[in-house]
Amino acid sequence: MGLISWLIERFGGTAPLNPSQDIIAEYEDIVADIYVRELALWNSINLIANAVSKCEIKTFTLGKEVKEREYYLWNYEPNKNQNSSVFMHKLISQLYLNNECLVIDQDGQLLVADAFQKTPYALYGDRFTQVRVGDFMFAKTFEQADVLYFRLAERDMRKVIDGLYQSYARLLAYSMKSYQKSRGLKGVFKYDTIPVAGTDQRAAFDSLINEKFKTFLEANNGVIPLAKGQEFTEVSNRATYSQESSRDIRAMIDDVCDFTAKAIGIPPALLRGDVQGTKDALDHLLTFCIDPLVDQLAEEINRKRIGYRWFSQGSYIQIDTKAIKHVDLLSVSTAIDKLISSGVFCVNDIRRIVGEPPIEEDWANEHFITRNYMPFEEALKIMKGGESGENDLGS
């Protein structure tokens, strides 16, 4: 007897006649429900992790951008076993799965903890014990000032999603069973008597009920032998299930993805893979999901690894999210011209944005501006001079 049937009997229920097959069916239903939830959740997490891992973590020392040890640590090799993308995927996954994440610095390596115990204090720094990374458990206690501790939200949204899904899962399970019933073969099995228990005839009868009928009903073509006094008659499908469609099930699975995406802060259209409205959905993702997340990451890194003293002198890290969007040079050529001609960016600034290496020339780092951009007072003087024929505005 399996665990599920044992629990049914233990709490006053009745175990099924054929426990093994019923337990398998129950197990398959549970696994199917878990997969639907995990599909929606992991799609959301991977979408966010992929976006954040594309960001460049810039480092500034005394107001000047530099690419030294700290830059290499965050953008290429946080530790000996992970590159920056794998490291960031694990960090984001832990953060969304557990609503919190702990990163420790061990001998110059950044490690994401798989498990830890937090002891909070009101007026002093929190402490972290039983910190485990992989199979290794650290014996020491980590102080709040020595670690990077991220907390996603005050309320664990995954628990909210699970609670919502528990109610919605009944509808999804009903639709799946309805679809199976509408497509299944049904019949009536008649028999005169049940053989005596413990006899060969009873064993053959049980085998017919539990095994041979299942094989016969699942086969595309099949024949089943029946003994004297036994008769099988196929019956028509129930009319209530005749109109059921697998599209109804797909729509419910999309609903699960939708409320999972909304709970995490992702536009549902992106999670479903819809093409229409992608630009607006991507802007929404960056504004209300990615930007607040990277702000939280940057704030924790700056206050723990940089500190107020160096921060006040212009040293800090900045997470640049401009690389998340794919840039088509032909489609943004006009915008590039405006950015350079207005003096806002130099040529090398634009090349970095579009993923091209900078040019090792002095002019590539200079800022240019056309004559169209000037103070209003100067433009007014030129216009007055033009009236008298002395000068005119040029481009």
N, C-alpha and C positions, 0 to 999 in steps of 0.2 A: 504494500500500500504506500502511495506517495505522500509527500508532505501536505499538499493541498487537501487531499481526501482525509488525511489524519486530522487536520485542523477542523474540517467540517464535522467529523464525528465527535471530536473532542469538545466542541462547543454546541453539541446537541443536534447537529444536522444528520443527514443520511448520505452515506457514501454511495457513489454510483455503482451500478451493476458491473460495469467494465472499467475499473479504476485506471488502468494504464492508458487506454485511449482517451478518456476524459481528461486525465491529468496532462497528457500531451497537448490536447486542444486548449486547455487553460493556459499552459505554458506558452504556446504559440500566440495566444491573444495578448498575454502580458508583454512578450517580446515585441510584438507588432506595435503596441502602444508606446513602449519605450523608444523604439526606433523612430516613430513619428516625432516625438518630443526631441530626441537627440538630433535628428535631422534639422529641425528648425533652429535649435539652440546653437549647434556647431556651425551651421551656415552663417548665423549672425556673428558668432565669435570670430570665425575665419575671415569674414568680410572686414571686420574692424581691425583684426590683427594684420591682415594684408595691407590695409591702408596705412596703419601706423608704422609698419616695418619699411614702407617706402619713404618715410620722412627722414630728412637729414638732421642730425643733432649737431648744431653748430656750437662752437666754443669760442668765447671771447675773453681775452686777457687785457685788462686796463683799457677797455674800449676798442681793442683791435681784434679782428677775427684771426684766430690761429688754428692750426691743425697739428696738435701735439699729442701727448699720451692719452689725455682724456678724450680727445676726438676719436682717436683710433679705438679706444676701449668701447665706446658707445656705437660706433658706426661699422666696425669690422670684427673685433674679437673681444667680447666681454669676458670670456674664460677659455680654457684650453679645449673644451669639448663642444662649444657652440659658437656659431657666427652670430652676428647681430640680428639677422632675420629670425633665426630659430629661437634665440634668446627672447626677442620681443614677442614672438608668438606664444611662448610659454608664459611670459609675464601677463599678457592680455588674457590668456585662457584662464590662468589662476584667478585673475581679478574678477572675471565675469562668472566663473563657476562658484567661487567662494565669497564673492563680494569684498574680498581683501587679498592683498598679496604682499609678501615680504621678500626683499632683495638684500642680501648680505654681501659685504666686501671681505673676502678671505684671501689674504696674501696677494692683494692686487687684482683678484678675480671677482667679477660680479656673478652671483649665483641666485637663482630664483628658488625659494624654499618650496618643497612639496607639502610640508606640514609644519605646524608650529603651534605653541601655546602662548597666548598673550595675557599678561597680567596688567590691567589698566590701573593708573593712578590719577587722581584729580590734580594734584599740585606738583607731582614729579613725573619724570619721563617713564613711559611704559617699559615693561621688560618682556623679553621673548625667550622662552625656554623650549626644550625638546624640538629644536629646529632640525628638520631632516631635509637633506638634498639627495634625491635618489635613494640609495640604500644606506647612506652614511648619516648617523645621528650625532650632532654636535653636543658635547657635554657642557659647554660653557653657556652662560647667560648673556644675551645680547641686549644692550641698552638702546633706547629709542634714538638717541643721538648718533649711534653707530650704524644704523640700518636705514634702508629706504622702505617705508611702510605706506602702502597705498590702500585706500578704502574707497570703493566705487560709489556707494550711496548709503544713506542712513537706513534704508529698508532694502533687504535682500530681494531683488526683483525675481530671482530664479524661484524662490519659494512662492511668490505671488503667481508666477507662470504655472508652476506645478499645481497649485490649488485651483487655478482656473481650468487647467486641463483635466483635472479629475472629474469635474462636472461635464466638460465637453466630450470627454472620452466615451461616455455612455452613448451619446448620439453617434459618434464615429463607429463604435462597436456595433450598434444596432444597424447602421447602414451597411457595414461589411457583412454582417450575418444575413441581412435581407438580400443583398446581392448574391451571396452564396446560395441561399435558398431558392432564389428565382432561377438560378442556372443549374441547380442540382437535380438529380434523378431521385424520385420518391416512389415508394411502393408499399404494398401491404404483404406481409408474410404470414401465411396461415399454416397451422400445424395441429395435429390431433392431440398429441400428448407430449409432455416433456419427459425424456428418459430419466431413469433413476440416477441420482448423484453417485459418482464413483465408478460408474460402468463405462465401457468403451463407447456405448451408444451416446452417453451423456457427453463424453469428451468430443465425439464427432459433432454433436449438436452445438456445443459451445464454440468449436472451431468454425462451424458454418456461420454462426451469428457474429462472432468477433473478428474473424479474419477473411473468410471466403467472400462474404457479402461486401465487405469493404473493398476488396480487390476487384470484385465484379462491378461495383458501382463506379469505381474510379477509372476503370479501363475504357478505352474508346470502343473496343469490341470485345465481347466476352460471353462465356457460357458458364452457368453454374449448375452442378448436379443436385437434384432434390430427391429425398427419399420418399417412400410411400406415405401419404397423409400430409405432405408438405406442399405448399403452393405459394408462388410469388406473383403478385399482380402489380404492374406499374400504374400509378395514378397521375393525373395531370397536375401541373404546377398551380399553386394558388394564385388567383387573379390579383391579389393585393401586391404580389411581388413581381408581376409581369412587366411593369413599367420601370422597375429599378434599373439604374445605370451606374457604371463605374465612374462616370463623370461626377455623380453626386458625392462619391467618396473622395475624388480628387478635389472637389470644391471644399470639402470639410478639412482636408489636409492643408489646403491653401489658407483656410481660416486659422489653423494652428500656427502656420508660419506668420500670418498677419499679426496676431496678437502677441506673438513672441517678439517680432520685429519692433512693434510699437512699445513694448515694455522695455526693450533695450535702447530704443531711440533711433532705430533704423527705418527709413522709408520702406514700407512693405513692397513697393514696386521693385526695388533693388534686390530684395531677397527672393522674389518670385522670378527675377530675370526678365521683367518686362522692359522692352526697348522704348516704348512711348513714354515721354516725360522723363527720360533718364537724366537730362541736364538739371532740371529742377530738383529731382530726387537726390542727385549727387551734391548739389549745393546745400540741400537740407541736411544731408549726412555730415558734410564738413562743418556746417555751422552749429548744429545742435548735438552732434555726437563726437566727432573726431576732435574739433577744436577744444571743447571743454575737457576732454580726456587728456590731450597732450598738454594742456595748461596745468592740469593737476600733476602730471608726470614731471613737467619742467619745474614747477614750484617745489616739489619734494626734493628733486635733485639739487636745485640751487640752494635750498636752505640747509641741506645736510652735507653736500660735497663742496659747496662754495663758501657758504656762510656770509653773515652780514658784513664782516670786515672787508673781504675781497669784493663782495657785490657792490658795496658803496664806492669802490674804486673803479668800477666798470668791468668787473670779471663776472661772467655768468654763462649759462648754456641756454640755447634757444632751439626749440624743435620746429623746423621749417616744414610746413604741410603743403607747400606749393608743388612738390613732386608727385603728389597723389594723383592728380589729373594727368592724363596723357595729353601731350602737346603736339598738335599737327602744325608744323611750321608754315605750310601754305595758308592755313585758315587764320593764323594769328599774325601774318606778315604786316598787315596794316597797324595792328596794335603795337607790334615791335617798333615800327617806325615812329609812332607817336611817343612811346616811352623813351626812346633815345633822343628824338628831336626836342622833347620838352625838358631835357636835362635831368629827369628823375633818375634814370639808370644809365650807366655806361655800357659799352659794348660787351665787356666781360661779364657784367651783371646779367645781361640778357642771355649770354651763352651758358651761364651756369643754370639759369632757370629752365632752359630748354634741353639741358643735359649734355651740352657740348663743352669740351675743354676750353679754358681761357687762352687768349692769345698773348704770347710773351712779347708784347710791344707796349711802349708807354702810352701811345695814342688810344689803345684799347681800354685803358683805365681812366681816360679823360671824359668829362661830361660835355655834351654839345647841346646847343639850344639855337633854334632858328630865330630870325628877326621878328617872327610873328608873336613871340613871347617877350613882353617888356612891361614895365610899370605904366600905369594909366597916364601919369603926368608926362612921361617921355613920349608916349604915343600921341598925346594931345599937342605937344610942341611940334612934332613932325607933321601932324595934320595941318597945323596953322602955317607952318613953313611951306607946305604944299600948295596952300591957297594963294600964296604970293609967288609961287613958281620956284621957290628956293629948294624944296626937297619933296620927296614923296615916300610913302610907305613901300617897302620891298618885302619880299618873302625870303 
